[in-house]
């Protein structure tokens, strides 16, 4: 959606769902990746933000129990400001925008200022908390009514909820939002109003995250049990006989990595399959890339590629990024792919091989050796490189060991430098969110990603994060960089590939 200063933009009030990025609707996901600006709240999965196109502006306006980045009035003004500039705005809210999400207030403000808007519903946290806890919100034999309410401000604003009326509900389920601090007060009012103190109840913290916590007790005992088990916001309380089914119908915490938070530091555009794989195994993915890549237009390198080709001409790929930027450029410029067929292809590394296979290419040379230097040396041993011309597809490097080894063996090497690698930039709010729920495991797939963490956080803050986590690396070179910063390595991939590193992490937690 291109920015247009002459035409007013549109605001999409999108429900992101309750925590798992897979639970956003197809409509919401599509709009999120095609808007001009994303204005998002505290409980939005970071993965949804970092995997959107880089040109989209991202603005964090989150609220938590202890801090508000922007008051609601300023958020309203921000929506109008950007839409008035002709931008299409994705206002991304946790759960459903019209269920305790202040979406109604924002829609009213937009209508008042003649800004067009659309509501994109989301899975609301109350119903999601019940589902992931094994508690059916309705049940033909137990509950024929569902009441959603907010417990926020129960002691200060008596008119918000008629607790006497709520306490008279029978054969129903009461689901309360924002009730951690007010839980003792709420329970007292309900019992005073006549709700049976022995009725089944539950408290669900961080629903739809891998580290979701479910506390079950009789209504009268729930506040004490929630305090004993240290339940913190955000949490949902569920009251009704259906809560008695939680243990029997538990399904959410039965996956092999349930309860584990894993931080992925690779660039987000390379990591979507890793995010999905870990989530499928039950882990909570913390998508915090420490490095990012961008296209580099190497005109001389492309000219060399286009004019070359034929017998004894090679394309040498050594990274997924190289594959992605190379074929992305050919597609964007509508360059005939048959040009690639004039070359033999060498592919170094498991990820590189997989990226080529995904595009339908089978490399001519791809021995299973560990490390780029060993790969280049093996290639010189297996092929008469003195007779070949190599288009070396790479990122910007101060020193290229592969090029040096091939040239020394007599190869005619021409670099095609397609991308730049830079350190990521995290806002103070993103750093604060990271330390609120630090990872159990940090996964590094390159020394550069380790450098990036130290660059983004500073050395002392990086050491603090590492002290709360375990560290896994793709191989000894990356481990050396970790130890250079006085951090410890818990796991190291034996085959020096991402799949092997993932397997090592899975085995580590299965043993534990």
C-alpha positions as CSV (number, residue, x, y, z in Angstrom):
1,X,0.0,0.0,0.0
2,X,1.8,3.0,-1.2
3,X,1.9,6.2,0.8
4,X,-0.3,9.0,-0.7
5,X,-0.2,12.4,0.9
6,X,-3.2,13.6,-1.1
7,X,-5.6,10.9,0.1
8,X,-6.5,9.9,3.6
9,X,-5.4,6.5,4.7
10,X,-7.3,3.8,6.4
11,X,-6.9,2.3,9.9
12,X,-7.3,-1.4,10.5
13,X,-8.0,-2.3,14.1
14,X,-6.6,-5.9,14.0
15,X,-6.9,-8.5,16.7
16,X,-3.6,-10.3,16.9
17,X,-5.0,-13.1,19.1
18,X,-3.7,-14.1,22.6
19,X,0.0,-14.7,22.3
20,X,0.7,-17.5,19.7
21,X,1.5,-15.7,16.4
22,X,-0.2,-18.5,14.5
23,X,-3.5,-17.4,16.0
24,X,-3.8,-14.2,14.0
25,X,-6.4,-14.4,11.3
26,X,-5.5,-14.7,7.6
27,X,-7.1,-11.3,7.0
28,X,-5.1,-9.7,9.9
29,X,-1.8,-11.3,8.7
30,X,-2.3,-10.1,5.2
31,X,-3.0,-6.5,6.2
32,X,-0.1,-6.5,8.6
33,X,2.3,-7.3,5.8
34,X,0.9,-4.8,3.3
35,X,0.3,-1.6,5.4
36,X,2.5,1.4,5.8
37,X,2.6,1.7,9.6
38,X,2.1,-0.8,12.4
39,X,1.1,0.6,15.8
40,X,1.2,-2.3,18.3
41,X,0.6,-3.1,21.9
42,X,2.6,-4.9,24.7
43,X,1.3,-8.4,24.3
44,X,1.9,-8.7,20.6
45,X,4.3,-11.6,19.8
46,X,7.6,-10.0,18.7
47,X,7.7,-12.5,15.8
48,X,4.7,-10.8,14.1
49,X,6.6,-7.5,14.1
50,X,10.1,-8.6,13.1
51,X,9.0,-10.7,10.2
52,X,7.0,-7.9,8.4
53,X,8.7,-6.1,5.5
54,X,11.5,-3.8,6.6
55,X,10.0,-0.7,4.9
56,X,7.0,-0.8,7.2
57,X,7.2,1.7,10.1
58,X,6.7,0.0,13.5
59,X,5.6,2.0,16.5
60,X,5.3,0.5,20.0
61,X,2.6,2.0,22.2
62,X,2.3,-0.9,24.7
63,X,0.6,-0.8,28.1
64,X,1.4,-3.1,31.0
65,X,0.3,-3.4,34.5
66,X,3.2,-1.2,35.7
67,X,3.9,1.1,32.7
68,X,2.2,2.9,29.9
69,X,4.4,4.0,26.9
70,X,1.6,6.3,25.6
71,X,-1.7,7.3,27.2
72,X,-4.8,6.3,25.2
73,X,-5.5,9.8,24.0
74,X,-2.0,10.0,22.4
75,X,-2.6,6.7,20.7
76,X,-5.8,8.0,19.2
77,X,-4.1,11.1,17.9
78,X,-1.2,8.9,16.5
79,X,-3.7,6.9,14.5
80,X,-5.3,10.0,13.0
81,X,-1.9,11.6,12.4
82,X,-0.6,8.8,10.2
83,X,-3.9,8.1,8.4
84,X,-4.2,11.9,7.6
85,X,-0.8,11.6,5.9
86,X,-2.3,9.1,3.4
87,X,-0.8,6.0,5.2
88,X,-2.7,2.8,5.8
89,X,-2.3,1.9,9.5
90,X,-2.4,-1.5,11.1
91,X,-3.4,-1.0,14.7
92,X,-2.4,-4.3,16.2
93,X,-4.0,-5.2,19.5
94,X,-3.8,-8.4,21.6
95,X,-6.8,-10.6,21.6
96,X,-9.8,-9.0,19.9
97,X,-9.9,-5.2,19.5
98,X,-13.6,-5.0,20.7
99,X,-13.2,-7.2,23.7
100,X,-11.6,-5.2,26.5
101,X,-9.2,-3.8,24.0
102,X,-10.3,-0.2,23.8
103,X,-11.0,-0.7,20.1
104,X,-14.4,0.9,20.5
105,X,-12.8,4.1,21.9
106,X,-10.3,4.2,19.0
107,X,-13.0,3.6,16.4
108,X,-15.2,6.4,17.8
109,X,-12.2,8.8,17.7
110,X,-11.5,7.8,14.1
111,X,-15.1,8.3,13.0
112,X,-15.1,11.7,14.8
113,X,-12.1,12.7,12.6
114,X,-13.5,11.2,9.4
115,X,-10.9,8.5,9.2
116,X,-12.1,5.3,7.5
117,X,-11.5,2.1,9.5
118,X,-12.1,-1.6,9.5
119,X,-12.4,-4.0,12.4
120,X,-10.5,-7.3,12.0
121,X,-11.7,-9.6,14.8
122,X,-9.2,-11.8,16.8
123,X,-9.2,-14.7,19.2
124,X,-10.0,-13.1,22.6
125,X,-7.7,-14.1,25.5
126,X,-10.5,-15.3,27.8
127,X,-11.8,-18.0,25.5
128,X,-8.2,-18.9,24.4
129,X,-7.2,-19.3,28.1
130,X,-10.0,-21.7,28.7
131,X,-9.2,-23.7,25.5
132,X,-5.5,-24.0,26.2
133,X,-6.2,-25.0,29.8
134,X,-8.4,-27.9,28.9
135,X,-11.5,-26.0,30.2
136,X,-14.4,-25.9,27.8
137,X,-16.0,-22.5,28.3
138,X,-19.4,-24.1,27.5
139,X,-20.4,-27.7,28.0
140,X,-23.8,-29.2,27.4
141,X,-23.9,-31.0,30.8
142,X,-22.3,-28.2,32.9
143,X,-22.4,-24.7,31.4
144,X,-24.9,-23.2,29.0
145,X,-23.8,-19.5,29.4
146,X,-20.5,-17.6,29.2
147,X,-19.9,-14.2,30.9
148,X,-16.8,-12.2,30.0
149,X,-16.0,-9.3,32.3
150,X,-13.1,-7.1,33.4
151,X,-12.0,-7.1,37.0
152,X,-9.8,-4.1,36.5
153,X,-10.6,-1.4,39.0
154,X,-13.2,-3.5,40.9
155,X,-12.5,-1.7,44.2
156,X,-12.4,1.8,42.8
157,X,-15.3,1.6,40.3
158,X,-18.1,-0.4,41.7
159,X,-20.4,0.4,38.8
160,X,-18.2,-1.4,36.3
161,X,-19.4,-4.8,37.3
162,X,-22.6,-5.8,39.2
163,X,-20.9,-8.5,41.3
164,X,-24.2,-9.4,43.1
165,X,-25.7,-10.2,39.7
166,X,-22.7,-12.1,38.6
167,X,-22.7,-14.2,41.8
168,X,-26.2,-15.4,41.0
169,X,-25.2,-17.1,37.7
170,X,-25.9,-20.8,37.6
171,X,-24.8,-23.4,35.1
172,X,-22.5,-20.9,33.6
173,X,-18.9,-19.9,33.2
174,X,-17.5,-16.5,34.4
175,X,-14.3,-15.4,32.6
176,X,-12.5,-12.4,34.0
177,X,-9.8,-10.2,32.4
178,X,-7.1,-8.2,34.2
179,X,-7.9,-9.7,37.5
180,X,-4.6,-10.6,39.2
181,X,-4.5,-7.7,41.7
182,X,-8.2,-7.6,42.2
183,X,-8.7,-11.4,42.6
184,X,-9.1,-11.4,46.4
185,X,-11.6,-8.5,46.2
186,X,-13.6,-10.2,43.3
187,X,-13.8,-13.5,45.1
188,X,-14.9,-11.8,48.3
189,X,-17.7,-10.0,46.5
190,X,-18.9,-13.1,44.6
191,X,-19.1,-15.2,47.8
192,X,-20.9,-12.4,49.6
193,X,-23.3,-12.3,46.7
194,X,-24.1,-16.0,47.1
195,X,-21.7,-17.8,44.7
196,X,-20.8,-21.1,46.3
197,X,-17.3,-20.8,47.8
198,X,-16.5,-24.4,46.8
199,X,-17.2,-23.9,43.1
200,X,-14.3,-24.9,40.8
201,X,-12.1,-22.1,39.5
202,X,-8.8,-21.5,37.7
203,X,-6.2,-18.8,37.0
204,X,-4.3,-18.8,33.7
205,X,-1.2,-16.7,33.3
206,X,0.2,-15.8,29.8
207,X,-2.3,-18.0,27.9
208,X,-1.1,-19.3,24.6
209,X,2.5,-18.9,25.4
210,X,4.6,-22.0,26.0
211,X,5.2,-20.9,29.6
212,X,1.5,-20.6,30.3
213,X,0.7,-21.3,33.9
214,X,-2.6,-22.8,35.1
215,X,-3.6,-22.7,38.8
216,X,-6.8,-24.6,39.8
217,X,-8.6,-24.4,43.1
218,X,-11.9,-23.9,44.8
219,X,-13.1,-20.3,44.4
220,X,-12.5,-19.5,48.1
221,X,-8.9,-20.8,47.9
222,X,-8.0,-19.4,44.5
223,X,-6.5,-16.0,45.7
224,X,-4.2,-17.8,48.1
225,X,-3.2,-20.5,45.6
226,X,-2.5,-17.9,42.9
227,X,-0.3,-16.0,45.3
228,X,1.5,-19.2,46.4
229,X,2.2,-20.1,42.8
230,X,3.3,-16.5,42.0
231,X,0.7,-15.8,39.3
232,X,1.5,-12.4,37.6
233,X,-0.2,-10.3,35.0
234,X,-1.4,-10.8,32.3
235,X,-3.8,-13.5,33.7
236,X,-7.4,-14.7,33.2
237,X,-9.6,-16.2,35.9
238,X,-12.2,-18.8,35.0
239,X,-15.0,-19.7,37.5
240,X,-17.5,-22.5,36.9
241,X,-17.8,-26.3,37.2
242,X,-16.2,-26.6,33.8
243,X,-12.8,-25.7,35.5
244,X,-12.9,-29.2,37.1
245,X,-12.1,-30.6,33.6
246,X,-8.7,-28.8,33.3
247,X,-6.6,-31.7,34.4
248,X,-8.6,-34.3,32.5
249,X,-8.5,-32.4,29.2
250,X,-5.0,-30.9,29.5
251,X,-3.4,-30.9,26.1
252,X,-1.4,-27.7,25.7
253,X,1.6,-28.6,27.9
254,X,2.2,-32.1,26.5
255,X,4.6,-31.2,23.7
256,X,8.3,-32.0,23.9
257,X,9.4,-28.4,24.4
258,X,6.5,-27.1,26.4
259,X,7.6,-24.5,28.9
260,X,10.8,-23.6,27.1
261,X,11.6,-20.1,25.8
262,X,14.1,-20.1,22.9
263,X,15.7,-16.9,21.6
264,X,16.6,-16.9,17.9
265,X,19.2,-14.3,16.9
266,X,19.4,-15.0,13.1
267,X,17.9,-12.5,10.7
268,X,14.1,-12.8,10.8
269,X,13.8,-13.3,7.1
270,X,16.0,-16.5,7.4
271,X,14.3,-17.8,10.5
272,X,10.6,-18.2,9.8
273,X,10.9,-22.0,9.4
274,X,12.9,-22.2,12.6
275,X,10.2,-20.2,14.5
276,X,7.5,-22.5,13.2
277,X,9.4,-25.7,13.9
278,X,10.1,-24.7,17.5
279,X,6.5,-23.6,18.0
280,X,5.2,-26.9,16.6
281,X,7.3,-28.6,19.3
282,X,5.7,-26.4,22.0
283,X,8.5,-23.9,22.6
284,X,7.9,-20.2,23.0
285,X,9.9,-18.4,20.3
286,X,11.6,-15.2,21.2
287,X,12.3,-13.6,17.8
288,X,15.1,-11.1,18.5
289,X,17.4,-10.9,15.5
290,X,20.8,-9.4,16.4
291,X,21.8,-8.8,12.8
292,X,19.9,-8.0,9.6
293,X,20.8,-8.0,5.9
294,X,20.0,-5.6,3.0
295,X,20.6,-5.9,-0.8
296,X,23.8,-4.5,-2.3
297,X,23.7,-3.6,-5.9
298,X,27.0,-4.9,-7.4
299,X,26.6,-3.8,-11.0
300,X,30.1,-5.0,-12.0
301,X,29.5,-8.4,-10.5
302,X,26.2,-8.8,-12.3
303,X,27.8,-7.8,-15.6
304,X,30.4,-10.4,-15.1
305,X,27.7,-13.1,-14.4
306,X,25.6,-12.2,-17.4
307,X,28.5,-12.1,-19.9
308,X,30.2,-15.3,-18.6
309,X,29.0,-18.9,-18.5
310,X,29.7,-22.0,-20.4
311,X,32.2,-24.8,-19.9
312,X,34.2,-24.6,-16.7
313,X,32.2,-21.7,-15.2
314,X,30.9,-22.0,-11.7
315,X,28.5,-20.3,-9.3
316,X,29.6,-20.6,-5.7
317,X,26.9,-20.1,-3.1
318,X,27.9,-20.2,0.6
319,X,24.8,-18.8,2.4
320,X,21.0,-18.8,2.3
321,X,21.2,-15.0,1.9
322,X,23.3,-15.4,-1.2
323,X,20.7,-17.7,-2.8
324,X,17.8,-15.5,-1.8
325,X,19.3,-12.2,-3.0
326,X,20.7,-13.8,-6.2
327,X,17.4,-15.4,-7.4
328,X,15.4,-12.5,-6.0
329,X,17.3,-10.1,-8.2
330,X,16.9,-12.3,-11.3
331,X,13.2,-12.4,-10.7
332,X,12.8,-8.7,-10.0
333,X,14.7,-7.8,-13.2
334,X,13.0,-10.5,-15.2
335,X,16.4,-12.0,-16.2
336,X,16.1,-15.3,-18.0
337,X,16.7,-18.1,-15.5
338,X,18.3,-20.2,-18.3
339,X,21.4,-18.1,-17.7
340,X,21.9,-20.0,-14.5
341,X,22.0,-23.3,-16.5
342,X,25.2,-22.1,-18.2
343,X,27.0,-22.6,-14.9
344,X,27.9,-25.5,-12.6
345,X,26.8,-24.8,-9.0
346,X,28.8,-25.3,-5.8
347,X,26.8,-25.1,-2.5
348,X,28.6,-24.8,0.8
349,X,26.6,-25.5,4.0
350,X,23.3,-27.3,4.8
351,X,21.2,-24.1,4.7
352,X,22.6,-23.1,1.3
353,X,21.8,-26.5,-0.1
354,X,18.3,-26.5,1.3
355,X,17.7,-23.0,-0.1
356,X,18.7,-24.1,-3.6
357,X,16.7,-27.3,-3.3
358,X,13.6,-25.3,-2.4
359,X,14.0,-23.4,-5.7
360,X,14.4,-26.7,-7.6
361,X,18.2,-26.5,-8.1
362,X,20.5,-29.5,-7.4
363,X,24.1,-28.4,-7.0
364,X,26.9,-30.0,-8.9
365,X,29.2,-29.9,-6.0
366,X,28.1,-30.0,-2.3
367,X,30.3,-32.3,-0.1
368,X,29.2,-32.6,3.5
369,X,32.2,-31.0,5.2
370,X,32.1,-28.6,8.2
371,X,33.3,-25.1,7.7
372,X,33.8,-22.9,4.7
373,X,37.5,-23.1,4.7
374,X,37.4,-26.9,4.6
375,X,34.8,-26.8,1.9
376,X,37.0,-24.6,-0.3
377,X,40.1,-26.8,0.4
378,X,38.0,-29.9,-0.5
379,X,36.9,-28.3,-3.7
380,X,40.4,-27.6,-4.7
381,X,41.3,-31.2,-4.0
382,X,38.4,-32.7,-6.0
383,X,38.2,-30.3,-9.0
384,X,40.9,-28.8,-11.3
385,X,40.1,-25.3,-10.1
386,X,43.0,-23.8,-12.2
387,X,40.8,-24.3,-15.2
388,X,37.6,-22.8,-13.9
389,X,36.0,-19.4,-13.5
390,X,34.0,-18.8,-10.3
391,X,31.3,-16.2,-9.7
392,X,31.6,-16.0,-5.9
393,X,28.2,-15.0,-4.5
394,X,28.6,-13.5,-1.1
395,X,27.9,-10.7,1.3
396,X,30.2,-7.8,2.1
397,X,33.4,-9.2,3.7
398,X,36.6,-7.6,4.9
399,X,38.4,-10.8,4.2
400,X,37.1,-13.8,2.1
401,X,38.9,-17.0,3.0
402,X,37.0,-18.9,0.2
403,X,38.1,-16.5,-2.5
404,X,41.7,-16.5,-1.2
405,X,41.9,-20.4,-1.2
406,X,40.4,-20.7,-4.7
407,X,42.6,-18.0,-6.2
408,X,45.7,-19.5,-4.6
409,X,44.8,-22.8,-6.3
410,X,44.6,-21.0,-9.7
411,X,40.9,-20.3,-10.0
412,X,39.7,-17.1,-11.8
413,X,37.4,-15.7,-9.1
414,X,34.9,-12.8,-9.6
415,X,33.0,-11.7,-6.5
416,X,29.3,-10.9,-6.8
417,X,28.6,-9.0,-3.5
418,X,24.8,-9.1,-3.1
419,X,24.1,-8.1,0.5
420,X,25.3,-6.1,3.5
421,X,25.1,-7.5,7.0
422,X,24.4,-4.9,9.8
423,X,23.7,-5.0,13.5
424,X,20.0,-4.8,14.4
425,X,18.6,-1.9,16.5
426,X,16.3,-2.6,19.4
427,X,14.3,0.0,21.2
428,X,14.4,0.4,25.0
429,X,10.8,-1.0,25.1
430,X,11.9,-4.1,23.2
431,X,14.8,-4.6,25.5
432,X,12.6,-4.2,28.5
433,X,10.1,-6.8,27.1
434,X,13.0,-9.2,26.6
435,X,14.2,-9.0,30.2
436,X,10.6,-9.4,31.5
437,X,10.6,-13.0,30.3
438,X,14.2,-13.9,29.4
439,X,14.9,-16.9,27.3
440,X,15.9,-20.3,28.7
441,X,18.1,-20.9,25.6
442,X,19.8,-18.4,23.2
443,X,20.6,-19.9,19.8
444,X,23.6,-18.4,17.9
445,X,24.2,-19.5,14.3
446,X,27.2,-17.3,13.6
447,X,29.9,-15.3,15.4
448,X,28.4,-12.2,13.8
449,X,25.1,-12.8,15.6
450,X,27.0,-13.0,18.9
451,X,28.7,-9.7,18.2
452,X,25.3,-8.3,17.3
453,X,23.9,-9.1,20.8
454,X,26.8,-7.4,22.5
455,X,26.4,-4.4,20.1
456,X,22.7,-4.1,20.7
457,X,22.6,-4.6,24.5
458,X,26.1,-3.5,25.5
459,X,28.5,-6.0,27.1
460,X,27.2,-5.8,30.6
461,X,23.6,-6.2,29.6
462,X,24.5,-9.1,27.3
463,X,26.3,-10.8,30.2
464,X,23.2,-10.3,32.4
465,X,21.0,-11.9,29.7
466,X,23.4,-14.8,29.3
467,X,23.5,-15.4,33.1
468,X,19.7,-16.0,32.9
469,X,20.0,-18.3,29.9
470,X,21.8,-21.2,28.3
471,X,23.7,-20.6,25.1
472,X,23.8,-23.0,22.1
473,X,26.0,-22.4,19.0
474,X,26.3,-23.8,15.5
475,X,30.0,-24.7,15.9
476,X,33.4,-24.0,17.4
477,X,34.0,-20.8,15.5
478,X,30.8,-19.3,16.9
479,X,31.6,-20.7,20.4
480,X,35.0,-18.9,20.4
481,X,33.2,-15.6,19.9
482,X,30.8,-16.4,22.7
483,X,33.7,-17.1,25.1
484,X,35.5,-14.0,23.9
485,X,32.7,-12.1,25.6
486,X,33.1,-14.2,28.8
487,X,29.9,-16.1,28.2
488,X,29.5,-19.8,28.6
489,X,28.5,-22.3,25.9
490,X,26.1,-25.1,27.0
491,X,25.5,-26.8,23.6
492,X,27.4,-26.9,20.3
493,X,26.2,-28.5,17.1
494,X,28.3,-31.5,16.2
495,X,27.6,-31.3,12.4
496,X,27.7,-27.5,12.4
497,X,24.3,-27.0,10.8
498,X,21.0,-25.4,11.9
499,X,19.0,-28.7,11.9
500,X,21.7,-30.4,14.0
501,X,21.7,-27.5,16.4
502,X,17.9,-27.7,16.7
503,X,18.2,-31.5,17.4
504,X,20.8,-30.8,20.1
505,X,18.4,-28.4,21.8
506,X,15.5,-30.8,21.6
507,X,17.6,-33.7,23.1
508,X,18.9,-31.4,25.8
509,X,15.4,-30.6,27.1
510,X,14.1,-34.1,26.6
511,X,16.8,-35.3,29.0
512,X,16.0,-32.6,31.5
